[in-house]
Amino acid sequence: MAFGNIINGFQQPYPQPDPWQQNRQPVNMPLPSVNQNRTFQIPCRSISNPDEIMPNEVPMDGRIALFMARDNSCIIAKQWNQNGLIDTVKYVPNLPTEPTVDSVPFDQQILERLDRLDQMLTSLMSPIETAQNGGVSE
Amino acid sequence: MNLDTSQLMQFAATMLERNPNIANNPQAQAMLNVLRTGDAQRGQQIATNICQSMGVTPQQAVQEAASYFKL
């Protein structure tokens, strides 16, 4: 068993039956599958600058590593690809844009526009009225 | 019993294939494929890319590997 562990480089995920104790164990005991109860941890840490990510922080076992910017501006995902290079994907938050609220209410805008029209009409009518008044007075 | 290089590589590939941590690793699968096919050019390309990604020269990588395995 120890030789198998050395060759595989990893500990067995489930206990191997001891050959000396084999007679005491049920024969038809099903072996648990390899992936059973296997936790999948994703390495993750916060960064202040993407340049501070070192290549050895990306695991070479196929997992993806996540690096979150401290200012919440982005999340960078890194993973080794099959060519021996590190693929980088940058996720940027898509924040909803708030609708712009006019500082001046719509009613107020209408009233101001009516006032401007009123002033313009007054300025246009005043010479005519003056002329008419002058004509009447003569 | 003397094994030639191809038999040793097949033996290593078979041993690695049986490791579930490698069987589920796409990067390791690419390297296993190199072992199976004996595509030295592809293996060298992957090794060069890894060295480039890690920021070391191939000579430094070989030196570190030899030191790690006490060769």
Backbone of each chain as ProteinMPNN parsed JSONL, in Angstrom:
{"seq_chain_A": "MAFGNIINGFQQPYPQPDPWQQNRQPVNMPLPSVNQNRTFQIPCRSISNPDEIMPNEVPMDGRIALFMARDNSCIIAKQWNQNGLIDTVKYVPNLPTEPTVDSVPFDQQILERLDRLDQMLTSLMSPIETAQNGGVSE", "coords_chain_A": {"N_chain_A": [[0.837, -1.2, 0.0], [1.94, 1.213, 0.797], [3.841, 1.523, -1.173], [2.21, 1.885, -3.384], [1.129, 4.36, -2.736], [3.362, 5.981, -2.895], [4.02, 5.801, -5.588], [1.71, 6.844, -6.796], [1.723, 9.328, -5.702], [-0.116, 10.587, -4.185], [-2.355, 10.471, -1.406], [-4.478, 7.695, -0.768], [-7.954, 8.035, -1.448], [-9.706, 6.628, 0.111], [-9.722, 4.307, 2.82], [-7.518, 1.578, 2.447], [-8.102, -1.933, 2.437], [-6.732, -3.83, 4.997], [-4.602, -6.488, 4.446], [-4.226, -8.399, 6.446], [-6.408, -8.147, 7.998], [-8.461, -8.848, 6.401], [-10.199, -10.991, 6.449], [-12.044, -10.368, 8.329], [-13.692, -8.483, 7.29], [-16.687, -7.651, 5.465], [-17.322, -9.357, 2.418], [-18.665, -8.415, 0.163], [-18.632, -5.665, 0.337], [-19.293, -2.54, -0.974], [-17.036, -0.541, -2.848], [-16.286, 2.82, -2.258], [-16.862, 5.429, -4.629], [-14.389, 7.332, -6.445], [-14.848, 10.039, -6.687], [-16.628, 10.551, -4.732], [-17.858, 12.49, -2.084], [-15.918, 14.407, -2.479], [-14.269, 17.311, -1.97], [-14.212, 20.392, -3.68], [-12.106, 22.805, -3.949], [-11.647, 26.22, -4.61], [-8.952, 28.201, -5.291], [-8.564, 31.469, -4.089], [-8.066, 34.94, -3.804], [-7.714, 38.345, -2.684], [-6.616, 41.148, -4.569], [-4.572, 44.018, -5.174], [-3.416, 44.882, -7.439], [-3.297, 43.638, -10.703], [-0.82, 42.797, -11.611], [0.507, 41.689, -9.525], [-0.075, 39.053, -9.326], [1.235, 35.886, -9.154], [2.669, 33.29, -11.197], [2.826, 30.799, -9.932], [0.692, 30.797, -8.279], [-1.457, 29.861, -9.567], [-3.126, 26.905, -9.725], [-1.859, 23.773, -10.922], [-3.466, 21.647, -11.374], [-5.684, 21.661, -12.93], [-7.634, 23.196, -11.82], [-9.331, 26.364, -11.433], [-8.203, 29.635, -10.668], [-9.158, 32.388, -8.71], [-9.021, 35.904, -8.566], [-9.763, 38.673, -6.824], [-10.294, 42.079, -7.253], [-9.42, 44.591, -4.929], [-10.856, 46.943, -4.914], [-13.24, 46.164, -5.902], [-13.515, 46.299, -8.642], [-13.109, 44.386, -10.571], [-12.96, 40.846, -11.333], [-10.495, 38.498, -11.683], [-9.857, 35.632, -13.463], [-7.804, 32.823, -13.614], [-6.217, 30.15, -15.335], [-4.432, 27.209, -16.11], [-3.803, 26.202, -19.423], [-4.022, 23.645, -21.997], [-1.776, 23.946, -23.471], [0.254, 24.688, -21.886], [0.214, 27.281, -21.107], [-1.049, 30.193, -19.363], [-4.36, 30.924, -19.146], [-6.291, 33.875, -19.062], [-9.101, 35.422, -17.761], [-11.131, 38.217, -17.497], [-13.503, 39.446, -15.396], [-15.852, 41.914, -15.325], [-17.895, 43.983, -13.365], [-21.293, 44.55, -14.263], [-22.822, 47.185, -13.785], [-26.078, 48.453, -13.086], [-27.331, 51.22, -14.848], [-28.455, 54.171, -13.442], [-31.487, 55.947, -14.051], [-31.388, 59.247, -15.379], [-32.244, 61.958, -13.406], [-34.171, 64.787, -13.817], [-33.301, 67.989, -12.715], [-35.007, 70.124, -12.702], [-38.465, 70.199, -12.404], [-40.967, 68.832, -14.636], [-43.339, 70.319, -14.958], [-42.536, 72.812, -14.125], [-40.688, 73.404, -16.13], [-42.397, 73.702, -18.331], [-43.907, 75.921, -17.555], [-41.902, 77.857, -17.431], [-41.201, 77.964, -20.099], [-43.557, 78.871, -21.222], [-43.576, 81.384, -20.083], [-41.402, 82.536, -21.363], [-42.365, 82.57, -23.985], [-44.472, 84.289, -23.633], [-43.154, 86.653, -22.95], [-41.819, 87.061, -25.358], [-43.916, 87.431, -27.15], [-44.991, 89.714, -26.064], [-42.913, 91.503, -26.457], [-42.958, 91.564, -29.193], [-45.463, 92.554, -29.757], [-45.53, 95.05, -28.581], [-44.378, 97.266, -30.176], [-46.285, 97.389, -32.177], [-48.626, 97.987, -30.81], [-47.876, 100.418, -29.805], [-47.661, 101.888, -32.123], [-50.261, 101.741, -33.018], [-51.575, 103.078, -30.959], [-50.407, 105.538, -31.208], [-51.325, 106.249, -33.713], [-54.05, 106.492, -33.261], [-54.105, 108.565, -31.487], [-53.311, 110.656, -33.073]], "CA_chain_A": [[0.0, 0.0, 0.0], [2.818, 2.376, 0.84], [4.463, 1.664, -2.488], [1.217, 2.498, -4.268], [1.012, 5.788, -2.414], [4.541, 6.684, -3.402], [3.916, 5.879, -7.037], [0.646, 7.772, -7.168], [2.037, 10.665, -5.227], [-1.235, 11.114, -3.425], [-2.926, 9.501, -0.487], [-5.692, 7.088, -1.275], [-9.109, 8.748, -0.911], [-10.445, 5.81, 1.06], [-8.764, 3.376, 3.434], [-7.342, 0.294, 1.79], [-8.249, -3.026, 3.41], [-5.512, -4.464, 5.471], [-4.689, -7.913, 4.09], [-4.277, -9.246, 7.647], [-7.736, -8.023, 8.575], [-9.415, -9.002, 5.32], [-11.204, -12.007, 6.765], [-13.06, -9.828, 9.233], [-14.53, -7.512, 6.592], [-17.623, -8.285, 4.528], [-16.73, -9.53, 1.091], [-19.382, -7.653, -0.853], [-18.712, -4.249, 0.693], [-18.999, -1.74, -2.175], [-15.992, 0.466, -2.703], [-16.799, 4.16, -2.605], [-16.27, 5.965, -5.855], [-13.292, 8.254, -6.183], [-15.328, 11.42, -6.592], [-17.612, 10.686, -3.672], [-17.507, 13.381, -0.985], [-14.674, 15.088, -2.802], [-14.468, 18.758, -1.953], [-13.55, 21.086, -4.782], [-11.8, 24.133, -3.446], [-11.139, 27.148, -5.616], [-8.077, 29.195, -4.676], [-9.054, 32.817, -4.331], [-7.559, 35.964, -2.893], [-7.915, 39.706, -3.178], [-5.397, 41.777, -5.077], [-4.685, 45.447, -5.441], [-2.9, 45.116, -8.776], [-3.195, 42.336, -11.399], [0.578, 42.404, -11.844], [1.067, 41.0, -8.365], [-0.42, 37.63, -9.394], [2.38, 35.079, -9.554], [2.228, 32.079, -11.91], [2.687, 29.625, -9.066], [-0.572, 30.877, -7.551], [-2.463, 29.172, -10.371], [-2.848, 25.465, -9.549], [-1.63, 23.025, -12.171], [-4.281, 20.434, -11.366], [-6.882, 21.883, -13.72], [-8.573, 24.103, -11.176], [-9.244, 27.765, -11.806], [-7.908, 30.509, -9.524], [-9.868, 33.661, -8.816], [-8.38, 37.025, -7.889], [-10.74, 39.761, -6.791], [-9.705, 43.389, -6.989], [-9.874, 45.11, -3.632], [-11.832, 48.008, -5.132], [-14.407, 45.53, -6.527], [-13.636, 46.712, -10.043], [-13.1, 43.231, -11.473], [-12.492, 39.55, -10.838], [-9.63, 37.898, -12.699], [-9.787, 34.167, -13.373], [-6.627, 32.292, -14.307], [-6.191, 28.685, -15.402], [-3.467, 26.669, -17.07], [-4.438, 25.506, -20.532], [-3.341, 22.412, -22.414], [-0.519, 24.273, -24.15], [1.242, 25.111, -20.902], [0.111, 28.73, -20.895], [-2.094, 30.566, -18.415], [-5.465, 31.702, -19.71], [-6.792, 34.885, -18.137], [-10.412, 35.989, -18.08], [-11.418, 39.317, -16.575], [-14.93, 39.697, -15.223], [-16.091, 43.281, -14.868], [-19.31, 44.09, -12.986], [-22.167, 45.322, -15.131], [-23.689, 47.9, -12.859], [-27.215, 49.082, -13.769], [-27.245, 52.69, -14.891], [-29.657, 54.798, -12.906], [-32.021, 56.962, -14.964], [-31.045, 60.612, -14.977], [-33.392, 62.699, -12.864], [-34.054, 66.224, -14.101], [-33.33, 68.813, -11.506], [-36.191, 70.991, -12.772], [-39.638, 69.382, -12.73], [-41.527, 69.039, -15.974], [-44.309, 71.426, -14.904], [-41.778, 74.062, -14.026], [-40.125, 73.68, -17.447], [-43.492, 74.188, -19.19], [-44.255, 77.286, -17.137], [-40.825, 78.758, -17.842], [-41.26, 78.133, -21.556], [-44.706, 79.767, -21.479], [-43.161, 82.744, -19.722], [-40.545, 83.065, -22.443], [-43.236, 82.872, -25.122], [-45.244, 85.476, -23.269], [-42.266, 87.816, -23.08], [-41.515, 87.285, -26.769], [-45.116, 88.026, -27.754], [-45.116, 91.084, -25.549], [-41.936, 92.354, -27.133], [-43.363, 91.732, -30.595], [-46.701, 93.326, -29.836], [-45.412, 96.41, -28.049], [-44.253, 98.311, -31.209], [-47.547, 97.513, -32.924], [-49.576, 98.714, -29.959], [-47.428, 101.812, -29.728], [-48.003, 102.528, -33.393], [-51.722, 101.918, -33.069], [-51.95, 104.14, -30.016], [-49.97, 106.809, -31.792], [-52.209, 106.57, -34.844], [-55.338, 106.921, -32.718], [-53.957, 109.864, -30.84], [-53.166, 111.713, -34.062]], "C_chain_A": [[0.872, 1.25, 0.0], [3.481, 2.609, -0.506], [3.488, 2.312, -3.46], [1.07, 3.975, -4.001], [2.192, 6.565, -2.963], [4.446, 6.851, -4.905], [2.862, 6.893, -7.438], [0.947, 9.189, -6.733], [0.934, 11.275, -4.396], [-1.718, 10.039, -2.471], [-4.196, 8.944, -1.098], [-6.894, 7.8, -0.661], [-9.918, 7.923, 0.07], [-9.475, 4.774, 1.616], [-8.731, 2.046, 2.689], [-7.499, -0.82, 2.833], [-6.897, -3.628, 3.753], [-5.597, -5.953, 5.15], [-4.781, -8.818, 5.302], [-5.663, -9.212, 8.288], [-8.827, -8.361, 7.561], [-10.53, -9.984, 5.665], [-12.322, -11.454, 7.634], [-14.013, -8.872, 8.528], [-15.483, -8.227, 5.654], [-17.051, -8.271, 3.119], [-17.366, -8.598, 0.078], [-19.511, -6.171, -0.499], [-18.382, -3.398, -0.54], [-17.919, -0.713, -1.882], [-16.563, 1.829, -3.053], [-16.108, 4.662, -3.858], [-15.246, 7.03, -5.494], [-13.809, 9.66, -5.935], [-16.326, 11.621, -5.456], [-17.057, 11.541, -2.533], [-16.197, 14.133, -1.25], [-14.935, 16.585, -2.842], [-13.64, 19.394, -3.045], [-13.316, 22.519, -4.34], [-11.201, 24.982, -4.553], [-10.22, 28.14, -4.909], [-8.501, 30.6, -5.072], [-8.392, 33.759, -3.346], [-7.795, 37.329, -3.512], [-6.568, 40.299, -3.569], [-5.648, 43.273, -5.219], [-4.217, 45.783, -6.852], [-2.783, 43.752, -9.486], [-1.757, 41.868, -11.605], [1.165, 41.63, -10.663], [0.72, 39.511, -8.34], [0.783, 36.861, -9.925], [1.886, 33.802, -10.252], [2.032, 30.882, -10.997], [1.445, 29.698, -8.186], [-1.696, 30.18, -8.306], [-2.19, 27.677, -10.272], [-2.742, 24.759, -10.885], [-2.433, 21.738, -12.207], [-5.602, 20.631, -12.106], [-7.871, 22.836, -13.09], [-8.34, 25.531, -11.657], [-8.961, 28.568, -10.534], [-8.562, 31.858, -9.764], [-9.143, 34.718, -7.996], [-9.325, 38.224, -7.971], [-10.033, 41.071, -6.457], [-10.288, 43.967, -5.702], [-10.907, 46.216, -3.787], [-13.088, 47.491, -5.838], [-14.58, 45.921, -7.982], [-13.678, 45.519, -10.985], [-12.723, 41.972, -10.694], [-11.711, 38.903, -11.98], [-9.552, 36.397, -12.435], [-8.607, 33.68, -14.201], [-6.63, 30.77, -14.23], [-5.155, 28.265, -16.436], [-4.234, 25.986, -18.191], [-3.571, 24.321, -20.969], [-2.032, 22.683, -23.139], [0.568, 24.713, -23.175], [1.253, 26.608, -20.684], [-1.059, 29.001, -19.95], [-3.13, 31.418, -19.137], [-5.998, 32.653, -18.641], [-8.124, 35.42, -18.646], [-10.712, 37.047, -17.027], [-12.917, 39.565, -16.558], [-15.119, 41.087, -14.615], [-17.568, 43.406, -14.51], [-20.087, 44.987, -13.944], [-23.188, 46.019, -14.251], [-24.848, 48.548, -13.615], [-27.093, 50.602, -13.699], [-28.554, 53.273, -14.396], [-30.168, 55.853, -13.881], [-31.726, 58.363, -14.434], [-32.316, 61.357, -14.54], [-33.176, 64.182, -13.145], [-34.16, 67.016, -12.806], [-34.571, 69.718, -11.486], [-37.391, 70.132, -13.147], [-40.233, 69.775, -14.083], [-42.511, 70.22, -15.993], [-43.598, 72.771, -14.881], [-41.168, 74.431, -15.377], [-41.191, 74.249, -18.386], [-43.828, 75.643, -18.852], [-43.167, 78.28, -17.57], [-40.872, 79.007, -19.35], [-42.44, 79.055, -21.936], [-44.355, 81.214, -21.148], [-42.304, 83.362, -20.824], [-41.365, 83.411, -23.68], [-44.039, 84.146, -24.868], [-44.399, 86.736, -23.417], [-41.979, 88.121, -24.548], [-42.716, 87.932, -27.476], [-45.282, 89.474, -27.316], [-44.155, 92.023, -26.276], [-42.294, 92.566, -28.598], [-44.583, 92.656, -30.72], [-46.516, 94.777, -29.411], [-45.187, 97.47, -29.13], [-45.564, 98.533, -31.981], [-48.546, 98.327, -32.113], [-49.194, 100.192, -29.862], [-47.816, 102.572, -31.0], [-49.506, 102.778, -33.483], [-52.156, 103.054, -32.146], [-51.58, 105.52, -30.573], [-50.868, 107.254, -32.931], [-53.542, 107.105, -34.366], [-55.227, 108.333, -32.146], [-53.826, 110.981, -31.855], [-54.523, 111.985, -34.631]], "O_chain_A": [[0.586, 2.22, -0.701], [3.663, 3.751, -0.931], [3.866, 3.17, -4.258], [0.904, 4.764, -4.931], [2.032, 7.686, -3.444], [4.754, 7.917, -5.438], [3.095, 7.715, -8.324], [0.468, 10.146, -7.342], [1.071, 12.412, -3.946], [-1.515, 8.847, -2.701], [-4.898, 9.625, -1.844], [-6.867, 8.138, 0.523], [-10.743, 8.475, 0.798], [-8.509, 4.406, 0.948], [-9.766, 1.472, 2.351], [-7.077, -0.664, 3.978], [-6.059, -3.888, 2.89], [-6.561, -6.613, 5.539], [-5.355, -9.903, 5.212], [-6.044, -10.124, 9.022], [-10.009, -8.171, 7.849], [-11.668, -9.823, 5.222], [-13.42, -12.01, 7.67], [-15.034, -8.487, 9.097], [-15.151, -9.278, 5.105], [-16.397, -7.319, 2.692], [-16.673, -8.047, -0.777], [-20.416, -5.498, -0.993], [-17.291, -3.528, -1.095], [-17.891, -0.1, -0.815], [-17.26, 1.965, -4.058], [-14.941, 4.366, -4.114], [-15.242, 7.559, -4.383], [-13.287, 10.386, -5.09], [-16.813, 12.731, -5.242], [-15.931, 11.338, -2.079], [-15.463, 14.45, -0.314], [-15.727, 17.066, -3.653], [-12.507, 18.987, -3.304], [-14.231, 23.342, -4.357], [-10.361, 24.525, -5.327], [-10.668, 28.854, -4.012], [-8.763, 30.88, -6.241], [-8.183, 33.408, -2.185], [-8.045, 37.449, -4.711], [-5.532, 39.991, -2.981], [-6.785, 43.723, -5.364], [-4.569, 46.828, -7.4], [-2.225, 42.813, -8.919], [-1.508, 40.672, -11.756], [2.208, 40.989, -10.796], [1.161, 38.784, -7.449], [1.287, 37.15, -11.01], [0.812, 33.295, -9.932], [1.171, 30.04, -11.252], [1.17, 28.769, -7.427], [-2.766, 29.936, -7.748], [-1.127, 27.22, -10.693], [-3.434, 25.095, -11.847], [-2.122, 20.833, -12.981], [-6.536, 19.85, -11.927], [-8.837, 23.247, -13.731], [-7.29, 25.855, -12.212], [-9.431, 28.213, -9.453], [-8.525, 32.399, -10.869], [-8.707, 34.46, -6.874], [-9.637, 38.715, -9.056], [-9.269, 41.15, -5.495], [-11.482, 43.848, -5.428], [-11.741, 46.415, -2.904], [-13.904, 48.28, -6.316], [-15.696, 45.877, -8.501], [-14.222, 45.621, -12.084], [-12.239, 42.031, -9.564], [-12.21, 38.779, -13.098], [-9.225, 35.958, -11.332], [-8.438, 34.081, -15.353], [-6.992, 30.181, -13.211], [-5.021, 28.882, -17.493], [-5.205, 25.272, -17.939], [-2.527, 24.044, -20.379], [-1.261, 21.758, -23.396], [1.672, 25.068, -23.587], [2.211, 27.146, -20.129], [-1.936, 28.159, -19.762], [-2.822, 32.485, -19.668], [-6.137, 32.286, -17.474], [-8.253, 35.817, -19.804], [-10.567, 36.81, -15.828], [-13.52, 39.86, -17.59], [-14.61, 41.386, -13.535], [-18.418, 42.971, -15.287], [-19.605, 46.036, -14.373], [-24.278, 45.503, -14.008], [-24.634, 49.134, -14.676], [-26.798, 51.181, -12.654], [-29.628, 52.911, -14.875], [-29.372, 56.578, -14.477], [-31.801, 58.63, -13.235], [-33.324, 61.362, -15.247], [-32.156, 64.762, -12.772], [-34.991, 66.742, -11.94], [-35.112, 70.038, -10.427], [-37.326, 69.398, -14.133], [-40.03, 70.879, -14.589], [-42.513, 71.019, -16.93], [-44.012, 73.73, -15.534], [-41.125, 75.606, -15.744], [-40.915, 75.174, -19.15], [-44.008, 76.478, -19.738], [-43.464, 79.39, -18.014], [-40.615, 80.117, -19.816], [-42.336, 79.89, -22.834], [-44.777, 82.144, -21.835], [-42.452, 84.533, -21.172], [-41.104, 84.413, -24.346], [-44.252, 84.961, -25.765], [-44.86, 87.752, -23.938], [-41.904, 89.284, -24.944], [-42.561, 88.849, -28.283], [-45.663, 90.339, -28.104], [-44.499, 93.143, -26.654], [-41.98, 93.605, -29.179], [-44.702, 93.43, -31.67], [-47.275, 95.646, -29.841], [-45.783, 98.54, -29.009], [-45.91, 99.647, -32.375], [-49.216, 99.221, -32.629], [-50.046, 101.08, -29.84], [-48.237, 103.728, -30.956], [-49.969, 103.825, -33.936], [-52.995, 103.88, -32.507], [-52.312, 106.5, -30.435], [-51.144, 108.441, -33.108], [-54.106, 108.029, -34.952], [-56.12, 109.166, -32.299], [-54.176, 112.125, -31.567], [-54.668, 112.847, -35.498]]}, "seq_chain_B": "MNLDTSQLMQFAATMLERNPNIANNPQAQAMLNVLRTGDAQRGQQIATNICQSMGVTPQQAVQEAASYFKL", "coords_chain_B": {"N_chain_B": [[14.849, -8.108, -16.313], [14.817, -6.085, -19.046], [13.72, -2.912, -19.979], [12.786, -1.021, -22.782], [12.889, 2.43, -23.942], [10.389, 3.235, -24.934], [8.686, 1.379, -23.773], [9.029, 2.013, -21.099], [7.926, 4.56, -21.096], [5.298, 3.992, -21.76], [4.635, 2.542, -19.518], [4.864, 4.517, -17.547], [2.87, 6.249, -18.441], [0.603, 4.66, -18.137], [0.58, 4.296, -15.36], [0.161, 6.94, -14.572], [-2.3, 7.461, -15.723], [-3.985, 6.038, -14.125], [-4.234, 7.507, -11.892], [-6.619, 9.352, -10.289], [-6.585, 12.103, -9.903], [-5.083, 13.057, -11.936], [-6.408, 12.083, -14.125], [-8.628, 13.707, -14.22], [-7.643, 16.101, -14.977], [-7.242, 18.438, -17.387], [-4.913, 19.587, -18.409], [-2.912, 17.826, -17.642], [-3.754, 15.691, -19.115], [-3.064, 16.452, -21.684], [-0.303, 16.286, -21.519], [-0.04, 13.572, -20.975], [-0.932, 12.58, -23.36], [1.152, 13.329, -24.974], [3.087, 11.637, -23.958], [1.993, 9.178, -24.676], [1.891, 9.263, -27.477], [4.448, 9.921, -28.102], [5.269, 12.328, -29.113], [7.686, 14.345, -29.423], [8.186, 16.961, -30.182], [5.826, 18.331, -29.615], [5.776, 17.936, -26.86], [8.056, 19.375, -26.136], [7.229, 21.9, -26.844], [5.101, 22.379, -25.04], [6.53, 22.255, -22.644], [8.284, 24.404, -22.986], [6.445, 26.5, -23.075], [5.392, 26.352, -20.474], [7.655, 26.985, -18.963], [8.028, 29.571, -19.865], [5.667, 30.765, -18.935], [6.052, 30.505, -16.198], [8.181, 32.08, -15.847], [10.857, 31.31, -16.005], [13.94, 30.067, -17.358], [14.401, 27.296, -19.636], [16.747, 25.956, -18.919], [17.093, 26.68, -16.245], [14.802, 25.489, -15.205], [15.309, 22.767, -15.635], [17.502, 22.494, -13.998], [16.393, 23.036, -11.483], [14.578, 20.934, -11.338], [16.298, 18.731, -11.333], [17.555, 19.199, -8.945], [15.404, 18.963, -7.212], [14.641, 16.277, -7.484], [16.921, 15.177, -6.619], [19.026, 14.422, -8.37]], "CA_chain_B": [[14.043, -7.704, -17.459], [15.202, -4.768, -19.514], [12.654, -2.216, -20.69], [13.282, 0.072, -23.607], [12.329, 3.733, -23.587], [8.951, 3.309, -25.223], [7.973, 0.595, -22.759], [9.033, 2.793, -19.865], [6.981, 5.662, -21.239], [3.958, 3.407, -21.66], [4.434, 2.2, -18.105], [4.615, 5.769, -16.82], [1.56, 6.764, -18.848], [-0.424, 3.827, -17.513], [0.542, 4.633, -13.936], [-0.429, 8.262, -14.4], [-3.717, 7.398, -16.096], [-4.749, 5.439, -13.025], [-4.386, 8.489, -10.816], [-7.827, 10.136, -10.606], [-6.296, 13.536, -9.926], [-4.539, 13.369, -13.264], [-7.437, 11.766, -15.116], [-9.568, 14.832, -14.295], [-6.877, 17.325, -15.227], [-7.065, 18.548, -18.844], [-3.521, 19.885, -18.753], [-2.159, 16.58, -17.522], [-4.148, 14.835, -20.234], [-2.252, 16.838, -22.843], [1.037, 15.727, -21.331], [-0.148, 12.123, -21.136], [-1.044, 12.323, -24.798], [2.52, 13.422, -25.495], [3.774, 10.399, -23.575], [1.458, 8.05, -25.444], [2.219, 9.366, -28.901], [5.878, 10.141, -28.28], [5.452, 13.544, -29.902], [8.687, 15.122, -28.679], [8.067, 18.381, -30.527], [4.699, 18.861, -28.834], [6.218, 17.963, -25.468], [8.99, 20.487, -25.953], [6.463, 23.142, -26.927], [4.399, 22.546, -23.767], [7.529, 22.557, -21.61], [8.754, 25.773, -23.199], [5.37, 27.421, -22.664], [5.31, 26.359, -19.007], [8.801, 27.757, -18.478], [7.767, 30.985, -20.168], [4.624, 31.241, -18.022], [6.588, 30.574, -14.839], [9.233, 33.091, -15.81], [12.19, 30.71, -15.854], [14.472, 29.499, -18.586], [14.413, 25.821, -19.588], [17.924, 25.478, -18.191], [16.799, 26.822, -14.805], [13.798, 24.483, -14.836], [15.987, 21.464, -15.559], [18.357, 22.514, -12.81], [15.55, 22.898, -10.292], [14.028, 19.576, -11.307], [17.373, 17.825, -10.918], [17.771, 19.423, -7.516], [14.234, 18.445, -6.469], [14.69, 14.811, -7.498], [18.24, 14.782, -6.112], [19.732, 13.705, -9.437]], "C_chain_B": [[14.431, -6.279, -17.839], [14.048, -4.159, -20.318], [13.274, -1.133, -21.555], [12.519, 1.351, -23.275], [10.823, 3.792, -23.817], [8.151, 2.518, -24.2], [7.924, 1.337, -21.428], [8.028, 3.936, -19.937], [5.551, 5.157, -21.162], [3.634, 3.052, -20.222], [4.102, 3.457, -17.296], [3.241, 6.32, -17.165], [0.438, 5.977, -18.196], [-0.553, 4.132, -16.027], [-0.139, 5.975, -13.709], [-1.923, 8.249, -14.721], [-4.57, 6.886, -14.949], [-4.94, 6.416, -11.871], [-5.591, 9.374, -11.13], [-7.564, 11.633, -10.66], [-5.716, 13.958, -11.272], [-5.584, 13.101, -14.338], [-8.418, 12.916, -15.283], [-8.882, 16.146, -14.607], [-6.616, 17.46, -16.728], [-5.629, 18.836, -19.242], [-2.668, 18.617, -18.679], [-2.516, 15.623, -18.644], [-3.338, 15.162, -21.48], [-0.85, 16.26, -22.724], [1.023, 14.205, -21.471], [-0.227, 11.756, -22.611], [0.326, 12.402, -25.468], [3.286, 12.144, -25.177], [3.315, 9.228, -24.438], [1.955, 8.086, -26.887], [3.718, 9.521, -29.144], [6.187, 11.366, -29.118], [6.405, 14.481, -29.14], [8.554, 16.61, -28.946], [6.955, 19.048, -29.717], [5.082, 18.951, -27.349], [7.158, 19.115, -25.196], [8.256, 21.825, -25.982], [5.73, 23.42, -25.606], [5.384, 22.934, -22.676], [8.046, 23.992, -21.746], [7.713, 26.786, -22.758], [5.262, 27.497, -21.143], [6.465, 27.184, -18.425], [8.572, 29.247, -18.696], [6.727, 31.553, -19.203], [5.158, 31.402, -16.606], [7.733, 31.576, -14.722], [10.616, 32.523, -15.543], [12.649, 30.204, -17.217], [14.407, 27.979, -18.498], [15.613, 25.275, -18.823], [17.693, 25.559, -16.678], [15.809, 25.755, -14.357], [14.435, 23.105, -14.695], [16.84, 21.38, -14.302], [17.535, 22.327, -11.537], [14.97, 21.492, -10.187], [15.086, 18.576, -10.839], [17.648, 17.954, -9.436], [16.644, 18.816, -6.685], [14.296, 16.924, -6.376], [16.054, 14.274, -7.051], [18.99, 13.933, -7.142], [21.161, 14.203, -9.558]], "O_chain_B": [[14.368, -5.374, -17.007], [13.481, -4.794, -21.207], [14.175, -0.416, -21.121], [11.619, 1.352, -22.435], [10.079, 4.331, -22.998], [7.063, 2.934, -23.801], [6.919, 1.301, -20.719], [7.358, 4.243, -18.951], [4.688, 5.807, -20.573], [2.507, 3.234, -19.761], [3.187, 3.459, -16.472], [2.525, 6.804, -16.288], [-0.558, 6.55, -17.754], [-1.661, 4.217, -15.498], [-0.919, 6.133, -12.77], [-2.712, 8.937, -14.073], [-5.736, 7.256, -14.817], [-5.735, 6.159, -10.967], [-5.586, 10.078, -12.139], [-8.246, 12.356, -11.385], [-5.86, 15.11, -11.68], [-5.641, 13.807, -15.345], [-8.985, 13.094, -16.361], [-9.502, 17.205, -14.504], [-5.847, 16.678, -17.288], [-5.17, 18.384, -20.292], [-1.819, 18.37, -19.535], [-1.68, 14.832, -19.079], [-2.969, 14.268, -22.242], [-0.276, 15.798, -23.71], [1.957, 13.617, -22.017], [0.338, 10.754, -23.049], [0.625, 11.651, -26.398], [4.033, 11.629, -26.01], [4.117, 8.401, -24.874], [2.382, 7.073, -27.439], [4.203, 9.283, -30.251], [7.236, 11.442, -29.758], [5.975, 15.297, -28.324], [8.778, 17.43, -28.055], [7.108, 20.158, -29.208], [4.75, 19.925, -26.673], [7.074, 19.761, -24.152], [8.602, 22.757, -25.256], [5.736, 24.548, -25.113], [5.113, 23.83, -21.876], [8.221, 24.699, -20.753], [8.042, 27.802, -22.147], [5.065, 28.577, -20.586], [6.268, 27.982, -17.508], [8.877, 30.072, -17.836], [6.873, 32.672, -18.711], [4.768, 32.327, -15.893], [8.194, 31.878, -13.621], [11.453, 33.179, -14.924], [11.838, 29.949, -18.108], [14.363, 27.427, -17.398], [15.508, 24.248, -18.152], [18.042, 24.645, -15.931], [15.945, 25.184, -13.275], [14.139, 22.367, -13.755], [16.899, 20.347, -13.635], [17.912, 21.575, -10.638], [14.879, 20.925, -9.097], [14.796, 17.683, -10.044], [17.935, 16.972, -8.751], [16.869, 18.241, -5.62], [14.034, 16.35, -5.319], [16.305, 13.069, -7.1], [19.516, 12.866, -6.823], [21.914, 13.719, -10.403]]}, "name": "protein", "num_of_chains": 2, "seq": "MAFGNIINGFQQPYPQPDPWQQNRQPVNMPLPSVNQNRTFQIPCRSISNPDEIMPNEVPMDGRIALFMARDNSCIIAKQWNQNGLIDTVKYVPNLPTEPTVDSVPFDQQILERLDRLDQMLTSLMSPIETAQNGGVSEMNLDTSQLMQFAATMLERNPNIANNPQAQAMLNVLRTGDAQRGQQIATNICQSMGVTPQQAVQEAASYFKL"}
